[in-house]
Amino acid sequence: MRQKRWRVTILVLGMFSAAALAQQPPSNLTIGIIDFYGMNKVPVESLRKALPFKEGDNVQLVGRRWAESPKPLEALGIIHASTNLVCCDSGHAIVYIGVQESGAPTLKLHEEPHGTQRLDEEILKASSDFDEALPLAVRAGHADEDDTQGHALTRDPAIRAAQDRFIELAHKSEKQLRLVLRESADAQQRAIAALLLGYVDDKQAVVSDLVYAVSDPSGSVRNNAMRALWVFTKMVPNRQHAVIRVPYEPFVSMLNSPEWSDRNKSSLALMELTQNRDPRLLAMLRRDAMGSLIQMARWKSEGHAMPARVILARIAGYSEVGVRDALAHHDQEAIIAAASKVK
């Protein structure tokens, strides 16, 4: 029997396409949470003191670049910092600060492609309609979706109309979408191609293209590719469609990315992929991503921290009932301690 799937509440920035991710939250929001990731040596409190904004400030202050006063960061041994504004948790914005310390491994990405391939105007129009409808649906509380067919189908009528067009366009233009994703010099075009490839009928046939895009130099392309693959893992198989085989290795490496959207999407995918407790996957996570998972499990936003907590609980050997109980009681430190003892 297929295991009961986790219901995840994804905040606005974690939800959909590249253009939608660029939507800024209202400027009258205050910062409710500031959380961090990527630190191995630098204390969190030292990072917090170096920020030009704090919890309780207006989100407009997030726009102040750290580059205006780099000396505190350089003195801490930080060579790169990423500021990620997410809307919203209990009506307040979340700011995630990702840092890359001196000597830390860098993310291995493909070179920028140089092709002139472009998508048809009807594809661009469908994507634009989708991006316009999404923030309205989120504010209205209509953005919940059904992923059981292996692609997202949202309750909101305007978004659903765009998604129904995605299905038609993906069927008609699959070859073009795959070519643009791999070869176009335009990152926005590649991101749209990744989004629509999630709606093809033969999803197994495009897994390799989307996995390739997980290492795209554009974060927007990576976001859409990982989201499509994550939704593939949630498909309920039937007589016409078998289980889609999605490799887990690309997601494990993305747990160590300095970009928040990489960590967000990879943790969601791995929450699905660890359901069968594959010992090779759990061993790889222990070896390559324990530090990142522990940092993410300690995030204050329950929705964003939950995937890492679930993964760590499975590493620790919790039953699914035990995982749910631990989450319900907010026992993340007990989960972290148990997972850290596994050799």
C-alpha positions as CSV (number, residue, x, y, z in Angstrom):
1,M,0.0,0.0,0.0
2,R,1.3,3.4,-0.9
3,Q,2.2,5.4,2.2
4,K,0.1,8.4,3.2
5,R,1.8,11.5,1.8
6,W,2.7,14.5,3.8
7,R,0.6,17.6,3.3
8,V,3.0,20.6,3.1
9,T,2.0,24.2,3.4
10,I,4.4,26.0,1.1
11,L,4.8,29.8,1.6
12,V,4.5,32.1,-1.3
13,L,8.1,32.0,-2.5
14,G,8.2,28.2,-2.4
15,M,5.3,27.7,-4.7
16,F,5.5,28.0,-8.4
17,S,7.4,29.5,-11.3
18,A,10.4,31.7,-11.7
19,A,8.6,34.9,-12.6
20,A,6.2,34.3,-9.7
21,L,9.1,34.0,-7.4
22,A,10.1,37.5,-8.3
23,Q,6.9,39.0,-6.9
24,Q,7.7,41.3,-4.0
25,P,5.6,41.2,-0.9
26,P,3.7,44.4,0.1
27,S,6.1,47.1,1.3
28,N,4.1,47.6,4.5
29,L,5.1,44.1,5.8
30,T,7.4,43.8,8.8
31,I,10.1,41.2,9.2
32,G,8.9,38.5,11.5
33,I,11.7,36.0,11.2
34,I,15.4,36.2,10.2
35,D,17.1,32.8,9.8
36,F,20.4,31.7,8.5
37,Y,22.1,28.8,6.6
38,G,25.6,27.9,5.3
39,M,27.5,28.6,8.4
40,N,30.2,26.1,9.6
41,K,32.4,28.3,11.6
42,V,30.7,31.7,11.9
43,P,28.4,32.1,14.9
44,V,24.8,33.0,14.1
45,E,24.8,35.9,16.5
46,S,27.8,37.4,14.8
47,L,25.9,37.3,11.5
48,R,22.8,38.8,13.1
49,K,24.8,41.8,14.5
50,A,26.3,42.4,11.0
51,L,22.9,42.8,9.4
52,P,21.7,46.3,8.5
53,F,18.1,45.3,9.5
54,K,16.5,43.3,12.2
55,E,13.2,41.5,13.1
56,G,10.4,44.0,13.5
57,D,11.8,46.3,10.7
58,N,9.9,47.2,7.6
59,V,10.8,44.9,4.6
60,Q,12.0,48.0,2.6
61,L,15.2,47.9,4.7
62,V,16.1,44.5,3.3
63,G,17.0,46.2,0.1
64,R,20.0,47.8,1.7
65,R,22.9,45.9,0.2
66,W,25.5,44.3,2.5
67,A,28.0,45.5,-0.1
68,E,27.6,49.0,1.3
69,S,29.5,47.9,4.4
70,P,31.4,44.7,3.5
71,K,34.1,44.9,6.2
72,P,32.1,43.2,9.0
73,L,31.4,40.2,6.6
74,E,35.0,40.0,5.4
75,A,36.2,40.1,9.0
76,L,33.9,37.1,9.7
77,G,35.4,35.1,6.8
78,I,32.4,35.3,4.6
79,I,33.0,35.7,0.8
80,H,29.3,35.7,-0.3
81,A,26.0,36.4,1.3
82,S,22.5,35.8,-0.2
83,T,19.4,37.7,1.1
84,N,16.1,35.9,0.4
85,L,12.8,37.6,1.2
86,V,9.9,35.2,1.7
87,C,6.2,36.2,2.2
88,C,4.6,35.4,4.6
89,D,4.4,33.7,8.0
90,S,1.6,34.8,10.3
91,G,1.3,38.0,8.2
92,H,5.0,38.8,8.5
93,A,7.9,38.5,6.1
94,I,10.7,36.0,6.5
95,V,14.3,36.8,5.6
96,Y,16.7,33.9,5.0
97,I,20.4,34.8,5.0
98,G,22.7,32.3,3.2
99,V,26.4,32.6,3.6
100,Q,29.4,31.1,1.9
101,E,32.4,31.0,4.2
102,S,36.0,31.2,2.9
103,G,37.2,27.8,1.8
104,A,33.7,26.3,1.6
105,P,32.9,24.2,-1.5
106,T,31.2,26.0,-4.4
107,L,28.2,24.8,-6.3
108,K,29.0,23.1,-9.6
109,L,26.8,24.5,-12.3
110,H,26.8,24.3,-16.1
111,E,28.2,27.0,-18.3
112,E,25.8,29.6,-19.7
113,P,24.4,28.3,-23.0
114,H,24.6,30.5,-26.1
115,G,21.8,29.3,-28.3
116,T,19.3,31.6,-30.0
117,Q,16.3,29.2,-29.5
118,R,13.1,30.9,-28.3
119,L,9.6,29.7,-27.3
120,D,6.5,30.4,-29.3
121,E,4.4,33.5,-28.3
122,E,1.5,31.4,-27.1
123,I,3.7,29.7,-24.6
124,L,5.0,33.0,-23.3
125,K,1.4,34.3,-23.1
126,A,0.3,31.3,-21.1
127,S,3.3,31.7,-18.7
128,S,2.5,35.4,-18.3
129,D,-1.1,34.7,-17.5
130,F,-0.1,32.2,-14.9
131,D,2.3,34.6,-13.3
132,E,-0.3,37.4,-13.1
133,A,-2.9,35.0,-11.6
134,L,-0.7,33.5,-8.9
135,P,-0.2,36.3,-6.4
136,L,-3.9,37.1,-6.6
137,A,-4.8,33.5,-5.9
138,V,-2.3,33.4,-3.0
139,R,-3.8,36.5,-1.4
140,A,-7.3,35.0,-1.8
141,G,-6.3,31.6,-0.3
142,H,-7.0,29.7,-3.5
143,A,-3.5,28.5,-4.4
144,D,-3.8,24.9,-3.0
145,E,-3.1,22.3,-5.7
146,D,-3.6,18.7,-6.7
147,D,-0.3,17.0,-7.7
148,T,-1.6,13.4,-8.0
149,Q,-1.3,13.5,-11.8
150,G,2.4,14.4,-11.7
151,H,1.8,18.1,-12.5
152,A,0.3,20.9,-10.5
153,L,-3.4,21.6,-10.9
154,T,-4.5,24.6,-8.8
155,R,-8.0,25.3,-7.4
156,D,-7.9,28.9,-8.5
157,P,-9.8,29.2,-11.8
158,A,-7.4,31.6,-13.5
159,I,-4.3,29.6,-12.6
160,R,-6.1,26.4,-13.6
161,A,-6.9,27.8,-17.0
162,A,-3.3,28.6,-17.6
163,Q,-2.2,25.1,-16.4
164,D,-4.7,23.5,-18.7
165,R,-3.1,25.4,-21.6
166,F,0.3,24.2,-20.3
167,I,-0.8,20.6,-20.8
168,E,-1.9,21.4,-24.4
169,L,1.2,23.4,-25.2
170,A,3.6,20.8,-23.7
171,H,2.0,18.1,-25.8
172,K,2.4,20.2,-28.9
173,S,5.8,21.7,-28.3
174,E,7.8,19.1,-26.2
175,K,10.7,19.0,-28.6
176,Q,11.0,22.8,-28.6
177,L,10.8,23.0,-24.8
178,R,13.6,20.5,-24.4
179,L,15.8,22.3,-26.9
180,V,15.2,25.7,-25.3
181,L,15.9,24.3,-21.8
182,R,19.3,23.0,-22.8
183,E,20.5,25.5,-25.3
184,S,18.8,29.0,-25.1
185,A,21.0,31.8,-23.9
186,D,17.8,33.5,-22.4
187,A,17.4,32.3,-18.8
188,Q,13.8,33.4,-18.6
189,Q,13.0,31.3,-21.7
190,R,14.8,28.3,-20.1
191,A,12.8,28.8,-16.9
192,I,9.5,28.8,-18.7
193,A,10.6,25.7,-20.6
194,A,11.3,23.9,-17.4
195,L,7.9,24.9,-16.0
196,L,6.0,23.5,-19.0
197,L,8.0,20.3,-19.3
198,G,6.4,19.3,-16.0
199,Y,3.1,19.1,-18.0
200,V,4.2,16.6,-20.7
201,D,2.3,13.3,-20.9
202,D,5.4,11.1,-20.9
203,K,7.1,12.6,-17.8
204,Q,9.7,9.9,-17.6
205,A,11.0,11.0,-21.0
206,V,11.9,14.5,-19.7
207,V,13.4,13.6,-16.4
208,S,16.9,13.7,-17.8
209,D,16.3,17.2,-19.3
210,L,15.0,18.5,-15.9
211,V,17.8,16.8,-14.0
212,Y,20.2,18.6,-16.4
213,A,18.5,21.9,-15.6
214,V,19.0,21.3,-11.8
215,S,22.5,22.5,-12.5
216,D,21.6,25.5,-14.7
217,P,23.5,28.7,-13.8
218,S,20.1,30.5,-13.3
219,G,18.4,30.0,-10.0
220,S,15.0,30.5,-11.6
221,V,15.6,27.7,-14.0
222,R,16.8,25.4,-11.2
223,N,13.8,26.3,-9.1
224,N,11.3,25.4,-11.9
225,A,13.2,22.2,-12.8
226,M,13.3,21.0,-9.2
227,R,9.7,21.9,-8.6
228,A,8.6,19.9,-11.7
229,L,10.7,16.9,-10.5
230,W,9.3,17.2,-7.0
231,V,5.7,17.1,-8.3
232,F,6.7,14.0,-10.4
233,T,7.5,12.2,-7.2
234,K,4.0,12.9,-5.9
235,M,2.2,11.3,-8.8
236,V,-0.2,8.5,-7.9
237,P,0.4,5.8,-10.5
238,N,-2.4,4.2,-12.5
239,R,-3.0,1.9,-15.4
240,Q,-1.8,4.5,-17.9
241,H,1.1,5.9,-15.9
242,A,3.7,4.0,-13.9
243,V,5.8,5.5,-11.1
244,I,8.2,8.1,-12.4
245,R,11.8,7.3,-11.6
246,V,13.5,10.5,-10.3
247,P,17.2,10.3,-9.2
248,Y,18.0,11.7,-5.8
249,E,21.6,12.6,-6.2
250,P,21.1,16.1,-7.7
251,F,18.8,17.1,-4.8
252,V,21.3,16.0,-2.2
253,S,24.0,18.3,-3.6
254,M,21.5,21.2,-3.8
255,L,20.9,21.0,0.0
256,N,24.3,22.7,0.3
257,S,23.5,25.5,-2.1
258,P,24.0,29.2,-1.0
259,E,20.6,29.9,-2.6
260,W,17.4,29.5,-0.5
261,S,15.2,28.3,-3.4
262,D,17.7,25.5,-4.1
263,R,17.5,24.3,-0.5
264,N,13.7,24.7,-0.4
265,K,12.9,22.7,-3.5
266,S,15.6,20.0,-2.9
267,S,14.3,19.4,0.6
268,L,10.8,19.0,-0.6
269,A,11.8,16.5,-3.2
270,L,13.9,14.5,-0.8
271,M,11.1,14.4,1.7
272,E,9.2,12.5,-0.9
273,L,12.1,10.4,-2.1
274,T,13.1,9.2,1.5
275,Q,9.7,7.7,2.1
276,N,10.9,4.2,1.1
277,R,14.0,4.6,3.4
278,D,16.5,3.7,0.7
279,P,19.6,3.0,2.8
280,R,21.9,4.4,0.0
281,L,20.0,7.7,0.0
282,L,20.0,7.9,3.8
283,A,23.7,7.2,3.9
284,M,24.4,9.9,1.2
285,L,22.4,12.4,3.2
286,R,24.3,11.5,6.4
287,R,27.6,11.8,4.6
288,D,27.0,14.9,2.4
289,A,24.2,17.0,3.9
290,M,23.8,16.6,7.7
291,G,25.0,20.1,8.5
292,S,22.6,21.7,6.1
293,L,19.7,19.6,7.2
294,I,20.3,20.4,10.8
295,Q,20.5,24.2,10.1
296,M,17.2,24.0,8.0
297,A,15.5,21.9,10.7
298,R,16.1,24.7,13.2
299,W,14.4,27.4,11.0
300,K,11.6,29.1,12.8
301,S,9.1,28.8,10.0
302,E,7.4,25.4,10.6
303,G,6.5,25.0,6.9
304,H,10.0,25.6,5.7
305,A,11.7,23.6,8.4
306,M,9.4,20.6,8.1
307,P,11.0,18.8,5.1
308,A,14.4,18.8,6.8
309,R,12.9,17.6,10.1
310,V,11.1,14.7,8.3
311,I,14.3,13.7,6.5
312,L,16.3,13.7,9.7
313,A,13.7,11.7,11.5
314,R,13.8,9.1,8.8
315,I,17.6,9.0,9.0
316,A,17.2,8.5,12.8
317,G,14.9,5.5,12.1
318,Y,11.6,7.0,13.3
319,S,8.5,5.3,12.1
320,E,6.1,7.5,10.1
321,V,3.8,7.7,13.1
322,G,6.8,8.7,15.2
323,V,7.7,11.4,12.7
324,R,4.3,12.9,12.8
325,D,4.3,12.8,16.6
326,A,7.7,14.5,16.8
327,L,6.5,17.2,14.4
328,A,3.3,17.7,16.3
329,H,5.3,18.2,19.6
330,H,8.0,20.4,17.9
331,D,10.7,18.0,19.0
332,Q,13.2,19.1,16.4
333,E,16.1,19.0,18.8
334,A,15.3,15.4,19.7
335,I,15.1,14.5,16.0
336,I,18.5,16.2,15.4
337,A,20.1,14.4,18.3
338,A,18.8,11.0,17.2
339,A,19.9,11.5,13.6
340,S,23.3,12.8,14.6
341,K,23.9,9.5,16.5
342,V,23.4,7.3,13.4
343,K,26.7,6.1,11.9
